[in-house]
Amino acid sequence: MNFGPLPSVDAAAVPSEGFVLDVREDDEWAAGHVEGALHIPMSDFVNRFGELTEAAPDGARVHVMCRVGGRSAQVTQYLVRQGIDAVNIDGGMQAWDGAGRPMVTDTGNPAFVL
């Protein structure tokens, strides 16, 4: 089944107040993430889908993030099929870091992409 081209956006073009969904695993998240992002690992995503619908502001575009863009592309495709305005962040956290976008950790340690 072909749903057409996957909607995507460059990391540098994500609005600073944009809603980011991070689908990386826990160790990747702990190393560094976008401040304010919602973290639901892809491996748990279908079971935890309700957390996204509760957290995302009504009608907000969901910017989906992983390390390089593969897992987030799959989740973006799933969200689009559910009627959610979702876009894949091209290049994921590696592109985010490369664009000089801010990252944080929960521990206060320097953030990096695992």
N, C-alpha and C positions, 0 to 999 in steps of 0.2 A: 504494500500500500504506500503510495507516494503522497506526502502531504505538502509537496513543494519545497522551496528552499527554506532552510531553518533560519528564523530571525536571529540576527547576531549584532553585537556592538563591540567596538574597540574598547579596551580597558580605559583608555584615556578619555573616552566620551561618556562614561557612566557618570550621571550627575552626582555631586557630593552628597546630596540628600536622597539618592536613589535607594530603593529597597534591594538588598543583595541577599541571595540564598546561596550558602556555601554547602556543597554536597560532598566535600572531601571527608576522609576518615578522621577520627579523633586526634591521632598523632600529627597529622598535617595541620589541622585546625590549631592545635596547641602551639605549633612552631610560629604561626603568624596568620592573622586574618584581618578582614576589613572590619573596622569598628562599627558596631551596630548590626552586623550581618546576622541572619538567622542560620544556625548550623543544624542541618539534618543530613547525615551521611547517606549517600546514594543507596547503600546496602539496607538502610532502614526506611527509605523514603516513602514507599507505598503505604507501609504501616503507620507512618507518622505524618501523612499528607494533611491531616486536620490541623496540625500545628502551623502549617503554612497558611492555610485559609484563615486561621484565627489571627496570625501575626501580621499578615500583609494588609496594609490599608486598602479599603474598598477601591477597586478599579486601578490600583497601583500596578505599574509595570514591575515584573519580577526579573531581576538581573541574576542569572544563574552562573555560579562560579565553581570551578574545580582547579586542578593544578595546571593543566594545559588546554582543556576545552573538550575532551572526549566524553567524560562522564556527564558534565554539565549539558552537553549537546543532547544526550539521551533523556535527561530529566526535562530539558526545555521542550523537547518533542512531546513528552508525556503531558506536560502542563498545557501546551498549545491544544492538544487533543481534548483537554478538560475545559477548554474555553478561557484559559487564563492568558493574559497578555504577558508572555514570557520571552526573554531574549537570552541567548547564550553569550557570555563574555569571551570573545575571541582570545585564545592564548592563555586564559585563566589567570591564576595567581602569578605565573611567571611573567605574563604581559603586564599585569597590574604593577608588580614590583619594578619591571623594566621601564614603565611609564612614570615611575617616581611617586605613585599613589601611596597614601599612608597605610600602614599596617600596624596592628597592635597584638599583644599577647595578654592572656588573662593573668599572667604572673608578673608582668612588668619587665620581663627580660626582653632584649632586642628581638624584634620580629624578623623572621626569614621564611623563605619558601622551601618546604621539605620536599 
